[in-house]
Amino acid sequence: MPKKSQKTILDSQSRELVIRLRDYFERERTNGGPLISIDRVVDRVAAALDIGRNTVSRITKEKFGETESAKDITNWSSVIFLDQTWLNANHPVGIMWTDAAHRSTKMPEREKVSLPKETRPHHLRRTKC
């Protein structure tokens, strides 16, 4: 048989929060589901405890720190990406500019081939990706 746990003594404020939570869950049961989307955690906690959103946010920050995830970052200009993920994912380029006047030092010399006029390289040639 499991050992009986000690009784928890709650102060009057804690008892009031228990009553508010119970009332909120009763309203959800009557509603047949969540009153507020389950994705909006802070809003649900604030509604369940009948306290302000800012209070929930402040207490959460005290417990978990200032930024809990990347979506909390407000100044993205100070973020440094170590790869090109952001560049490639958010700015697809339809046109790129190439400089046909400079050749790579690693490119071997080839014999000249006559190209049709429209495919001849220009100093800055516009090409579609």
C-alpha positions in Angstrom: 0.0 0.0 0.0 1.5 3.4 -1.0 2.5 5.7 1.8 0.0 8.5 2.4 1.4 11.9 1.4 1.3 14.9 3.8 -1.5 17.4 3.4 -0.7 20.6 1.6 -1.7 23.8 3.3 -2.5 26.6 1.0 -2.8 30.3 1.8 -5.9 32.2 0.9 -4.5 33.5 -2.5 -3.6 30.0 -3.5 -7.0 28.7 -2.6 -8.6 31.5 -4.7 -6.5 30.4 -7.7 -7.6 26.8 -7.3 -11.3 28.0 -7.3 -10.6 30.1 -10.5 -9.0 27.1 -12.2 -11.8 24.8 -11.3 -14.4 27.3 -12.6 -12.4 27.7 -15.9 -12.2 24.0 -16.5 -15.9 23.7 -15.7 -16.6 26.3 -18.4 -14.4 24.3 -20.9 -16.3 21.2 -20.1 -19.6 22.9 -20.7 -18.2 24.4 -23.9 -17.2 20.9 -25.1 -13.6 21.9 -25.5 -11.1 24.7 -25.0 -12.4 28.2 -24.7 -9.2 29.6 -26.2 -7.0 27.9 -28.7 -4.5 25.5 -27.1 -1.7 27.2 -29.1 -2.2 30.4 -27.1 -0.8 29.2 -23.8 -0.3 32.6 -22.1 -3.8 33.7 -23.0 -5.2 30.4 -21.6 -3.3 30.7 -18.4 -4.4 34.4 -18.0 -8.1 33.5 -18.6 -8.0 30.4 -16.4 -6.5 32.3 -13.4 -8.4 35.5 -14.2 -5.2 37.6 -14.2 -3.5 39.8 -16.8 -1.5 38.6 -19.8 1.4 40.8 -18.7 1.4 39.2 -15.2 1.7 35.7 -16.8 4.5 36.8 -19.1 6.4 38.5 -16.3 6.2 35.4 -14.0 7.2 33.2 -17.0 10.2 35.3 -17.7 11.3 35.2 -14.1 11.0 31.4 -14.2 12.4 30.6 -17.7 14.5 33.6 -18.5 14.1 36.5 -21.0 13.9 34.5 -24.3 12.3 31.1 -24.2 12.5 30.7 -28.0 13.6 32.3 -31.2 10.2 33.9 -31.8 10.9 36.1 -28.7 13.8 37.9 -30.5 12.9 41.5 -31.2 16.1 42.8 -32.8 16.8 40.5 -35.7 19.5 42.8 -37.1 21.8 41.7 -34.3 21.4 38.0 -35.1 24.3 36.4 -37.0 23.6 33.3 -39.1 26.5 30.9 -39.5 25.2 29.5 -42.8 23.0 30.8 -45.6 19.8 29.4 -44.3 18.1 32.8 -43.8 19.4 34.2 -47.0 18.3 31.2 -49.1 15.0 30.6 -47.3 13.6 34.1 -47.2 15.0 35.8 -50.3 14.7 33.6 -53.4 16.4 35.3 -56.2 14.9 35.1 -59.7 17.6 37.1 -61.4 21.3 37.2 -60.6 24.1 39.2 -62.1 27.3 37.7 -63.3 30.5 39.3 -64.3 31.7 37.8 -67.6 34.7 40.1 -67.9 36.6 38.2 -65.2 37.6 34.5 -65.5 38.5 32.2 -62.7 42.2 31.6 -62.2 41.5 27.8 -62.1 39.7 27.7 -65.4 41.9 26.1 -68.1 42.4 27.8 -71.4 40.3 26.5 -74.2 40.2 27.1 -77.8 37.8 29.9 -78.9 34.4 28.9 -80.1 32.2 31.2 -82.1 28.9 31.7 -80.2 25.6 33.1 -81.6 25.2 36.8 -81.0 22.5 36.4 -78.2 24.7 34.1 -76.2 27.9 36.1 -76.3 29.0 37.3 -72.8 28.6 40.9 -71.9 30.6 42.6 -69.1 27.5 42.3 -66.9 25.2 39.8 -68.3 21.7 39.3 -66.8 20.8 35.7 -66.4 17.6 34.1 -65.1 17.9 31.4 -62.4 
